[in-house]
Amino acid sequence: MMKYLAFLPLLAATACVSGPASNSCDGWRPIRPAATDISAASDTLVRQIVEHNEHGRRVCGWKRKGK
C-alpha cells in the first residue's frame, strides 16, 4: 500500500500535462500597468515588463494597445 502512495504526487503532476496540445501563449497576457505604477516601479521591474510584452508581441502576436 505504501509504495502506491509514493506514486500519487507523480499522478497529480502528470494530470496537468495530459490532454490536448495547447498554444504556449495560453494563459499569458500583456502587462499593462497604470502610469502611477510605472512611476513607482524600479528600473529593473520596468525592464522586465517591457521584455515580457516584447516577447509576447514576437511569439504570441500581441498587439500594442490602441494599434
URDAGI-V522295 format. One record per helix or strand of 2 or more residues. SS is the DSSP state (a for helix, b for strand). FROM is the first residue (numbers start at 1). TO is the last residue. If there is no record, write none. Layout:
# URDAGI-V522295
ss->SS from->FROM to->TO
ss->SS from->FROM to->TO
This chain:
# URDAGI-V522295
ss->a from->2 to->5
ss->a from->8 to->15
ss->a from->35 to->40
ss->a from->43 to->60
